Amino acid sequence: MRLVPEDFQVPRRWAAEGFQLAALAPAFAQVDFDAVRASAPRIRNVFGLRNDWPASDLTFEQNCADLARHEEEFNRGVAFAYALLDPEGESYLGCLYIKPIKSRLAVDWRKARFQAQAFFWLSDAASGLSAELVLSVLSAWLHQVWPFAAVAFPGRVQAWPEWEALAFEVPRLDSSQRLDPS
C-alpha cells in the first residue's frame, strides 16, 4: 500500500543547512557499506531495541540487495530511504528512512496518531553534524513538505518503551478527529 498519495511528488533530492538527501540506490553501495560497517556499534538498534541491524557479518552483497529493495520501495511509493550527504554531496553521512507503521497487533493505536515513522542514523564521518540538528531539520521538512499530519521518530522523539506502549494507548482526540488504528 502506498505511503503517500499518487499525486504527491516525492522529492528525490533535497538540500538543507548542513546536509543534503538523495534517494538511496545501489549507486551508493560501496560508501553505504563502508559507513555501515565503520559505524555499526553507533547505529545498532536504530530500528528498535530488538533489531540488531546491522548484523556483524553483513556482506557487501546483502547490503547491495538492501539498497535495491529500498530503491524499489521508493519507486512504488511504499517507503522512502535517503542517503544523507554533506552539502557538496561528497561525503556519506548516514541514512534516513520514512516508513509506514507496521504492526502484528490487530489494533495498533500508533497508526491513529502518526501517518509514518522516520529513522535516521549518522555515520562516524558525520561528527560535525549533531543528531539534534538533523532531527529538527528533518521533522520540519516532513511536516512542511510531506502529506503527513504527524510523523513519529521512534528511539529519538519517542523513547523505545514509550513507542511500544503507544500501541495500546487510545489517543485523546477532539470531536473533529477520527480514530482509525488500522
Helices and strands as residue ranges (DSSP letters): E 13-16, E 19-23, G 26-28, H 29-43, H 60-76, E 80-85, E 92-99, H 110-113, E 116-122, G 124-126, H 131-144, E 151-152, H 160-166
